[in-house]
Amino acid sequence: MPHRGSMTLRRDPSKALQIGVLALLVISVALVGYWMADHVLHTRDVERRFTALYGDDAAAIAAIAEQSATRINRFLWEGGFFLAVLLGGMGVLTRTIRHDAELRRRQQNFLAAVSHEFKSPLASIRLAAETLVLRSNEPDSKRLGQRILEDGDRLLRMVDNLLQTTRLEEGRQRLAPAVTPIRSVAENAVAEVAERARLSSIEIALDVPADLTLSVDPAALETVLRNLLDNAIKACVAGDGRHVRVHGSRTADAIELAVTDDGLGFAPEDAAMIFEKFYRLGDEERRSMPGTGLGLYIVKRLVELSGARIEAHSDGSGTGATVTIRWPQVAS
């Protein structure tokens, strides 16, 4: 499994750039210090040789000593100036990195607090809507109550994604692997999105062998599949697609789980970008998919924590997409 520090740098290229620049400044300080010491030592060595050569000429020795002192002072002033600039740059960059880390921490705390505040009233609104749908005999009341339920579920999913992202960013996500039947988890995930798929005339096909098992956290796997299915449905709605397929298989050295849709698709060079936080397909064309851009980010993080690899493939806009997860350790 990749080291946590390397994973953090891959997730945050700006932090990697800051650390790289800081390392470059440290190396530059060392080189300037070496340059100063080397020139001072060389000048003094030349002074000693000339002193030995003109040992009987006091005037020549005095001139040589004065010239050496002038050169040494010049090297020290020039080198000192560059060192001061480099050290100042290191100080500013270090302060910036600390400020950025503090700002990120405050943002995460704010998102977590706001998400918790949203969740309670949303749950209450959803409960009231359920009661309205169950007790009302008027078609319009049932229809409006059902719409409130659907919008409430969408908002709750967004809040759950925000809370999940905060846990992942803070390293508080803990997985509890267990031998899990993948088809059972996939059926649960499909059931959660089935109504939304039906309302959008999207068919979900489940092609996972009943005996396919994997040592993985079942709750994390269900979250992964639910987010992948949610993203596939959104891609179908945005790209006029009609089919989503969940396929599981066992290869010689891995277990693979793929979710395929015939929706919006993306440019092949964006295959890695779609897993970035807040990235949404279609942003460049101003017809982006709905959502916060956190679903696939959460998927990637949970997949990495489970020791698996994830990749996405599409032949281009309008051709659909496939997201494939591979677990290298096959359950016995």
C-alpha positions as CSV (number, residue, x, y, z in Angstrom):
1,M,0.0,0.0,0.0
2,P,1.4,3.5,-0.9
3,H,2.9,5.5,1.9
4,R,0.4,8.0,3.4
5,G,2.8,11.0,2.7
6,S,3.2,10.1,-0.9
7,M,-0.6,9.7,-1.3
8,T,-1.1,13.2,0.3
9,L,1.3,14.8,-2.2
10,R,-0.4,13.1,-5.2
11,R,-3.8,14.4,-4.0
12,D,-2.5,17.9,-3.5
13,P,-0.1,19.0,-6.3
14,S,0.2,22.5,-4.9
15,K,1.6,21.2,-1.7
16,A,4.1,19.0,-3.7
17,L,5.1,22.2,-5.6
18,Q,5.6,24.1,-2.4
19,I,7.7,21.4,-0.9
20,G,9.7,21.1,-4.1
21,V,10.4,24.8,-4.2
22,L,11.4,24.8,-0.5
23,A,13.8,21.9,-1.2
24,L,15.3,23.9,-4.1
25,L,15.8,26.9,-1.8
26,V,17.6,24.7,0.8
27,I,19.9,23.3,-1.9
28,S,20.5,26.9,-3.2
29,V,21.5,28.0,0.3
30,A,23.9,25.2,0.6
31,L,25.5,26.0,-2.8
32,V,25.8,29.7,-2.1
33,G,27.5,28.8,1.3
34,Y,29.8,26.4,-0.5
35,W,30.6,29.1,-3.1
36,M,31.5,31.6,-0.4
37,A,33.7,29.2,1.5
38,D,35.4,28.0,-1.6
39,H,36.3,31.5,-2.8
40,V,37.5,32.7,0.6
41,L,39.7,29.6,1.0
42,H,41.0,30.0,-2.6
43,T,41.8,33.7,-2.0
44,R,43.7,32.9,1.2
45,D,45.6,30.1,-0.5
46,V,46.7,32.5,-3.3
47,E,47.6,35.1,-0.6
48,R,49.8,32.5,1.2
49,R,51.6,31.5,-2.0
50,F,52.3,35.1,-3.1
51,T,53.5,35.9,0.4
52,A,55.9,33.0,0.3
53,L,57.0,34.2,-3.2
54,Y,57.5,37.8,-2.2
55,G,58.5,37.3,1.4
56,D,61.2,40.0,1.3
57,D,59.1,42.7,-0.4
58,A,57.0,44.3,2.4
59,A,55.2,46.6,0.0
60,A,54.2,43.7,-2.3
61,I,53.0,41.6,0.7
62,A,50.9,44.6,2.0
63,A,49.4,45.0,-1.5
64,I,48.6,41.3,-1.7
65,A,47.0,41.3,1.7
66,E,44.9,44.3,0.9
67,Q,43.8,42.8,-2.4
68,S,42.9,39.5,-0.7
69,A,40.9,41.3,2.0
70,T,39.0,43.3,-0.7
71,R,38.1,40.1,-2.6
72,I,37.1,38.2,0.5
73,N,34.9,41.1,1.6
74,R,33.3,41.2,-1.8
75,F,32.6,37.5,-1.8
76,L,31.1,37.7,1.7
77,W,28.9,40.7,0.8
78,E,27.6,39.1,-2.4
79,G,27.2,35.7,-0.9
80,G,25.5,37.2,2.2
81,F,23.1,39.1,0.0
82,F,22.1,36.0,-1.9
83,L,21.8,34.0,1.4
84,A,19.6,36.7,2.9
85,V,17.3,36.6,-0.2
86,L,17.1,32.8,-0.2
87,L,16.5,32.6,3.6
88,G,13.8,35.3,3.2
89,G,12.2,33.2,0.5
90,M,12.3,30.1,2.6
91,G,10.7,32.0,5.5
92,V,7.9,33.4,3.2
93,L,7.3,30.0,1.7
94,T,7.3,28.2,5.0
95,R,4.8,30.8,6.4
96,T,2.6,30.3,3.3
97,I,2.6,26.5,3.7
98,R,1.6,26.8,7.3
99,H,-1.1,29.4,6.5
100,D,-2.4,27.2,3.7
101,A,-2.5,24.2,6.1
102,E,-4.3,26.2,8.7
103,L,-6.8,27.6,6.1
104,R,-7.5,24.0,4.9
105,R,-8.1,22.9,8.4
106,R,-10.5,25.7,9.1
107,Q,-12.4,25.0,5.9
108,Q,-12.7,21.3,6.7
109,N,-14.0,22.2,10.2
110,F,-16.5,24.6,8.7
111,L,-17.7,22.1,6.2
112,A,-18.1,19.4,8.9
113,A,-20.0,21.8,11.2
114,V,-22.3,23.1,8.4
115,S,-22.9,19.5,7.2
116,H,-23.9,18.4,10.7
117,E,-26.2,21.4,11.1
118,F,-27.8,20.6,7.7
119,K,-28.3,16.9,8.5
120,S,-30.8,17.2,11.4
121,P,-33.3,19.6,9.8
122,L,-33.1,17.6,6.5
123,A,-33.9,14.4,8.3
124,S,-36.8,16.1,10.0
125,I,-38.1,17.4,6.6
126,R,-37.8,14.0,5.1
127,L,-39.7,12.4,7.9
128,A,-42.5,15.0,7.5
129,A,-42.6,14.3,3.8
130,E,-42.8,10.6,4.3
131,T,-45.8,11.1,6.7
132,L,-47.4,13.4,4.1
133,V,-47.1,10.8,1.4
134,L,-48.4,7.9,3.6
135,R,-51.4,9.8,5.1
136,S,-52.6,11.9,2.2
137,N,-55.1,10.6,-0.3
138,E,-54.8,13.6,-2.7
139,P,-52.6,12.9,-5.8
140,D,-51.1,16.4,-5.7
141,S,-50.1,16.1,-2.1
142,K,-48.5,12.7,-2.7
143,R,-46.7,14.0,-5.8
144,L,-45.4,17.1,-3.9
145,G,-44.5,14.9,-0.9
146,Q,-42.6,12.5,-3.1
147,R,-40.7,15.4,-4.7
148,I,-39.7,16.7,-1.3
149,L,-38.5,13.2,-0.4
150,E,-36.4,13.0,-3.6
151,D,-34.9,16.5,-3.1
152,G,-34.3,15.7,0.6
153,D,-32.5,12.5,-0.3
154,R,-30.3,14.4,-2.8
155,L,-29.4,17.0,-0.2
156,L,-28.6,14.2,2.4
157,R,-26.3,12.5,-0.1
158,M,-24.5,15.8,-0.6
159,V,-24.1,16.2,3.1
160,D,-22.9,12.7,3.5
161,N,-20.3,13.3,0.8
162,L,-19.1,16.4,2.6
163,L,-18.8,14.6,5.9
164,Q,-17.1,11.6,4.2
165,T,-14.6,14.0,2.5
166,T,-13.8,15.6,5.9
167,R,-13.1,12.2,7.5
168,L,-10.9,11.2,4.6
169,E,-9.0,14.5,4.6
170,E,-8.4,14.3,8.3
171,G,-7.3,10.6,8.2
172,R,-10.2,9.5,10.5
173,Q,-11.6,7.0,8.0
174,R,-11.1,3.5,9.4
175,L,-11.9,0.3,7.4
176,A,-12.9,-3.0,8.8
177,P,-12.2,-5.7,6.1
178,A,-14.3,-8.8,6.1
179,V,-15.1,-11.5,3.6
180,T,-17.9,-9.9,1.6
181,P,-20.1,-11.2,-1.2
182,I,-19.8,-8.5,-3.8
183,R,-23.2,-9.3,-5.5
184,S,-25.1,-8.7,-2.2
185,V,-23.4,-5.3,-1.7
186,A,-24.0,-4.4,-5.4
187,E,-27.7,-5.3,-5.1
188,N,-28.0,-3.0,-2.1
189,A,-26.3,-0.1,-4.0
190,V,-28.5,-0.7,-7.0
191,A,-31.6,-0.7,-4.9
192,E,-30.7,2.7,-3.4
193,V,-30.5,4.4,-6.9
194,A,-33.1,2.3,-8.7
195,E,-36.0,4.8,-8.3
196,R,-33.9,7.7,-9.6
197,A,-32.8,5.5,-12.5
198,R,-36.4,4.5,-13.3
199,L,-37.6,8.1,-13.3
200,S,-34.9,8.9,-15.8
201,S,-35.7,5.8,-18.0
202,I,-32.2,4.4,-17.2
203,E,-31.8,0.6,-17.0
204,I,-29.2,-0.8,-14.6
205,A,-27.9,-4.3,-15.4
206,L,-26.2,-6.3,-12.6
207,D,-23.7,-8.9,-13.8
208,V,-21.8,-10.1,-10.7
209,P,-21.4,-13.8,-9.9
210,A,-23.1,-14.8,-6.7
211,D,-20.0,-16.6,-5.5
212,L,-17.6,-13.7,-6.0
213,T,-16.2,-12.7,-2.6
214,L,-13.6,-10.2,-1.5
215,S,-11.9,-9.2,1.8
216,V,-13.1,-5.6,2.1
217,D,-15.0,-3.3,4.3
218,P,-18.7,-3.9,3.1
219,A,-19.8,-0.4,4.1
220,A,-17.0,1.2,2.2
221,L,-17.6,-1.0,-0.8
222,E,-21.3,-0.1,-0.8
223,T,-20.4,3.6,-0.6
224,V,-18.0,3.2,-3.6
225,L,-20.6,1.4,-5.7
226,R,-23.4,3.8,-4.7
227,N,-21.3,6.8,-5.7
228,L,-20.2,5.2,-9.0
229,L,-23.8,4.4,-9.8
230,D,-24.9,7.9,-8.9
231,N,-22.2,9.3,-11.2
232,A,-23.2,6.9,-14.0
233,I,-26.9,8.0,-13.8
234,K,-25.9,11.7,-13.8
235,A,-23.7,11.0,-16.9
236,C,-26.6,9.2,-18.6
237,V,-29.0,12.1,-17.9
238,A,-26.4,14.7,-19.1
239,G,-25.5,12.6,-22.2
240,D,-28.9,11.1,-23.1
241,G,-27.7,7.6,-22.1
242,R,-30.1,4.8,-21.1
243,H,-27.9,2.0,-19.8
244,V,-25.7,1.3,-16.8
245,R,-23.9,-2.0,-16.2
246,V,-22.2,-3.3,-13.1
247,H,-19.8,-6.1,-13.9
248,G,-17.7,-8.2,-11.5
249,S,-15.2,-10.9,-12.4
250,R,-12.2,-12.8,-11.1
251,T,-9.0,-12.8,-13.1
252,A,-5.8,-14.8,-12.6
253,D,-4.4,-12.4,-10.0
254,A,-7.2,-9.9,-9.1
255,I,-10.8,-9.3,-8.6
256,E,-12.3,-6.6,-10.9
257,L,-15.5,-4.6,-10.5
258,A,-16.5,-2.2,-13.3
259,V,-19.4,0.3,-13.7
260,T,-20.1,1.2,-17.4
261,D,-22.5,3.8,-18.8
262,D,-23.4,5.1,-22.2
263,G,-23.7,8.7,-21.1
264,L,-21.7,11.9,-21.3
265,G,-18.2,10.4,-21.4
266,F,-15.0,12.4,-21.3
267,A,-11.8,13.1,-23.2
268,P,-9.3,10.3,-22.7
269,E,-6.7,12.7,-21.4
270,D,-9.1,13.6,-18.5
271,A,-9.2,10.1,-17.2
272,A,-7.1,11.0,-14.1
273,M,-8.8,14.4,-13.6
274,I,-12.3,13.0,-13.0
275,F,-11.1,11.7,-9.6
276,E,-9.9,15.1,-8.4
277,K,-11.8,16.9,-5.7
278,F,-14.6,19.3,-7.0
279,Y,-13.9,18.3,-10.6
280,R,-17.1,17.8,-12.7
281,L,-17.4,16.5,-16.2
282,G,-18.3,19.2,-18.7
283,D,-17.2,22.2,-16.7
284,E,-15.1,23.4,-19.7
285,E,-18.1,23.2,-22.0
286,R,-20.4,24.9,-19.5
287,R,-22.7,21.9,-19.4
288,S,-21.3,20.2,-16.4
289,M,-23.0,17.3,-14.6
290,P,-25.0,18.2,-11.4
291,G,-23.4,17.6,-8.0
292,T,-20.5,18.8,-5.9
293,G,-17.6,16.9,-7.7
294,L,-16.9,14.9,-4.5
295,G,-18.4,11.5,-5.4
296,L,-15.5,10.1,-7.5
297,Y,-12.9,11.7,-5.2
298,I,-14.4,9.8,-2.3
299,V,-14.5,6.6,-4.4
300,K,-10.8,7.0,-5.2
301,R,-9.8,7.6,-1.6
302,L,-11.8,4.6,-0.3
303,V,-10.4,2.4,-3.1
304,E,-6.8,3.4,-2.2
305,L,-7.5,2.7,1.5
306,S,-8.7,-0.7,0.6
307,G,-5.5,-1.5,-1.2
308,A,-7.0,-1.5,-4.7
309,R,-6.5,0.5,-7.9
310,I,-9.0,2.5,-9.9
311,E,-9.0,3.8,-13.4
312,A,-11.5,5.4,-15.8
313,H,-11.8,5.0,-19.5
314,S,-13.8,6.8,-22.2
315,D,-13.3,7.2,-25.9
316,G,-14.5,10.7,-25.9
317,S,-17.5,13.0,-25.3
318,G,-20.8,11.2,-25.8
319,T,-19.3,7.7,-25.9
320,G,-20.0,6.7,-22.3
321,A,-17.4,5.7,-19.7
322,T,-16.1,2.7,-17.7
323,V,-14.7,2.9,-14.2
324,T,-12.8,-0.2,-13.1
325,I,-11.6,-1.2,-9.7
326,R,-8.9,-4.0,-9.3
327,W,-8.1,-5.7,-6.0
328,P,-4.8,-7.5,-6.4
329,Q,-5.3,-9.9,-3.4
330,V,-7.9,-12.4,-4.4
331,A,-10.0,-13.9,-1.5
332,S,-9.7,-17.6,-1.1
